[in-house]
């Protein structure tokens, strides 16, 4: 047994909240938990990126008030969420390699109950439901796993991960001290834990799983259940501990997590908002650092800057954090009907790896550099425990790390500390692994930027569309079987989005309005989510709710005839709810049906007698498969089709190897299938406040595409013309770079080896860097400016200050190269400063771009462009 070496650190906070400095003493070192023995060593001294590393350390997982430990050795954990069912099996290796290259050493994933047990007692662990295979791939990439078992996961996943059949179990109340729910929950958790143990996937068995989570953000709903909630939390903790998996359990956003369960933080700024562990012997863990925001239909784009994420992470680790997890690191795609209520098919596209698995720059690289900087600091950060310190120093040694923070959101400043001046941009943290050298600043991005391009495929867009209208049933095909319309969730049982409600209305000559200017109106208040209305087989229109307000009122004028009038309602769900208390008591579907404006007054059809049918005829015949498509008649698609029409075509594989997407221009709402597999829901007609569809392109994984004759089927609910649909390839070949003379050098210029911090080679300085993807070369330069360029990547323009000859200098450095580095050094660009009033000068290099907004047609005086060729 190794006795812990207790080392007293001298620790201070250097926190710049304005151009003036303020100092505050840190707390004394927090003691380890009683009985713990901890080696005063830190694993992983080698830089994470670009260096060979030791095999993943596995074994006993313990913790104290400072950190998680593997075999008694402290570590900082840099984690990212990648959910196995939101990508294909073929994508997993590339995603995990990019996560590893990005400096991560942990992958976090939920386990998706309704994916694995969609029908009670029938289990699925095939294809992208093969969670064991995914975890083994993580281990092959030398990373750990945090397994969030739930079983309620939320995750913007259909029904929060709970299978629909659970909703109809007798006397059940989800997530409470309810015997029925607890019985099914325990059976599920036990099955998953046994599977993991049988596969030897927990760290003490030699596997990569170091943490497991039970429940999910329960504090949000606990009060609604009163004593049943309090009892349930304690029961869930005890049930989890009884699994004897050999690794710690966590509960996120659970302030009263029972011992020894660790309570963790979710949010954007846990370094400031987290009250901390509920016991001093628990470490600070951040399970969800939101890299942007998931989007629902009707939302505008969601953004979170790389600078803000880096600031929050650096701040968290400077305040004794030991694990942070990016939610999401790769969001991926909600294929089929897996997305929660009103959630888009695309998930967390603004993550470091976008929906297609491409690196979103500068987010991916800026965070990679942050991870390298934090790893340079591990020795002083973890060798001795500390409290709220912002810099740590061990007297008599050169072991020291400092975090210099400027919390002011607008004002930059320069500070002198220990005789050296440091420039601090607004809302930034500088990391100094030796308390002298700035290797990273959260606000100053050294990495290159990129933008995503959707390129129309020449090979794939020879689309010849055919159409087949969906039959509109009447009470003759769907006879009355209930006086009132059924509740929609219970009717559909989550087997489809679509349910028919049919009735009839017999009108005499004196019922109809006498004046041509008066028409009857049908009014249908509904609890959601969407509805299309047909009268006598004619499409009248559609209406829908929203993520915030599921209910709506359908109200349209209708032309009735004398005699029998058939009314057919196509009621739709758009995913099941995934949050809140008493989810089993949510309802959807029409509440009342009234006809207004008749001579005989308003007629209430709510108890007129209704027929019900689950699903569409095309779904039941599987017309989205080539075999099923032969069961209906198709005609050439010409012009706009009727609401509720099927369209089919074939396409050849797009050229190259880039990811593939389909742009649904001209369509309304419906679903997409490719080679019989559902790509997901499309909804082009639901515009954001910016007047654009929330999502226009939909991911078609390359692994699902054949060389030729790929069978594409689109269900269109609202009436549209498919002629403008496009098959696209996706790349991020557009790159640019920007750096000021005050930027720190690239963090790769430093390393810590054998406990010593040093410069790898030469005297590093600020640089702008470009690296072409796919081994292409820079063959042209169109814009370069050193001075005060304006705009952002893709829209740069010359500012009031510009060094002449910058373009030529950049050409000399970059032409013909796959990568190039240009120092942001005034000495390189001029002998006499052309604009001495601009104290901090910026170097911007940029690919072809559109006119900068607001220039009023002015062409920038100089524009940087690079083209790339093999």
Buried (B, 14 or more C-beta within 10 A) or exposed (E): EEEBEEBEBEBBBBBBEEEEBEEEEBEEBBBBBEEBEBBBBBBBBBBBBEEEBEEBBBBEBBBBBBBBBBBBBBBBBBBBBBBBBBBBBEBBEEBBEBBBBBBBBBBBBBBBBBBBBBEEEEEEEEEBBBBBBBBBBBBEBBBBBBBBBBBBBBBBBBBBBBBBBBBEBEEBBBBBBBEBBBEBBBEBBEBBBEBBBEBEBBBBBEBBBBBBBBBBBBBBBBEEBEEBBBBBBEBBBEBBBEBEBBBBBBBBBBEBBBEBBBBBBBBBBBBEEBEBBBBEBBBBBBBBBBBBBBBBBBBEEBEBBBBBBBBBBBBBBBBBBBBBBBBBBBBBBBBBBBBBBBBBBBBBBBBBBBBBBBBBBBBBBBBBBBBBBBBBBBBBBBBBBBBBBBBBBBEEEEBBBBBBBBBBEEBBBEBEBEEEEBBBBBBBBBBBBBBBBBBBBBBBBBBBBBBBEBBEBEBBBEBEBBBBBBEBBBBEBBBBEEEBBBBBBEBBEBBBBBBBBBBBBEBEEEBBEEEEEEBBBBBBBBBBBBBBBBBBEBBBBBBBBBBEEBEBEBBBEBEBEEEEBBBBBBBBBBBBBBBEBEBBEBEBBBBBBBBBBBBEEEBEBBEBBBBBBBBBBBBEBBBBBBEBBEBBEBEEBEEBBBBBBBBBBBBBBBEBEBBBBBBBBBBBBBBBBBBBBBBBBBBBBBBBEEEEBBBBBBBBBBEBBEEEEBBBBBBBBBBBBBEEBBBBBBBBBBBBBBBBBBBBBBBBBBBBEEBEBEEEEEEBBBBBBBBBBEEBBBBBBBBBBBBBBBBBBBBBBBBEBBBEEBBEBBBEBBBEBBEBBBBBBBEBBBEEBBBEEBEEBBBBBBBBBEBBEEEEEEEBEBBBBBBBEE
